Amino acid sequence: MTIARQNTTASLPITIHDSESIDLASLWKLVELATNGFWWRTKSYTTILGVMLLTLISLIFLSMHWSYRRLFPFISHRVSRNDRA
């Protein structure tokens, strides 16, 4: 089976239009589409970054709490077996 060679450059003409005027309405629609796409892409990332920030703040609080209890054991109010009566 052989494939015949064809001259594809003659059948596909390339034309370039030199348009100097830019339609303001189409430019505005393009800006709206770009803004809308950017909004939908960043929406999920803000949720993920919010959860990561909350986790980081929680870990900082826990490390401060643990170091406080380790440095000042006499301040923590622990209930002994004699005081439970």
N, C-alpha and C positions, 0 to 999 in steps of 0.2 A: 504494500500500500504506500503510495507516494503522496506527498503533500505538495500541491502546486504553489509556487511562490506568487504572491500578489504584490502589486505596488500600492501599499497602504497610504503612502504620503500623498498621492494624487486624489484619493477619495476622502481624506479628512482635511479640509481647509481650515486654517487657523485665522481668525479675524480678531483684531484688537480695536475696541472702540475708544476713541479719545473723548471722554466726557469731562468737560471742565467744571460744569456746575454740579454741585452735590445737593440732592434733595434733602431738605431739613427734616421732613417727616420720616423718611426712611432712616436717616441718621439717628433720630430720636428713638425710633423703634429698636434699632440696633443697640443703643445704650440701655434701653429698658430690658431687652433680652439678656444682655451681659450682666446687668445688675441683678436681675431675677435669678439667673444661673449662679451667680456668686453667692447670693443669699441662701439658696437651697443647699449649696455645697458647704457653706460655713455653719449652717444650722446644726448639723450632726456633730461637727467638730467642737462647737461650743458646749454641747452636752457632755461630750467625752472629756474635754478639758475641765469642765465644772466638777465632774466626778473625781478626776485626778487631783484637783485642787482641794476638794473636801477631804480626800484620803490623806493628802500631805499634811493638812492642818490637823487632822485627827492623830496622825503619827507624831507630829511635833508635840501636841498636847500630852499624849501618852508618855513620851520620853521625858517631858518636864515633870509629869506626875510621878513617874518611877524614880527619877533622880531626886526629887524632893523627898520621897519616902525613904530613899536610901541614905540621904545626907542628914535628915532630921528624924531619926526613929523615935526619939523621945517625945516629939510633938504629936505623932499619930496617936489617936485615942483608941487603943485596943481594949476590948472588954475581956477581963480575965474570968476564970471559972468562979471565983469567990464573989465577984460583983453581980452575978446574974440572979441572985436570989430574989 
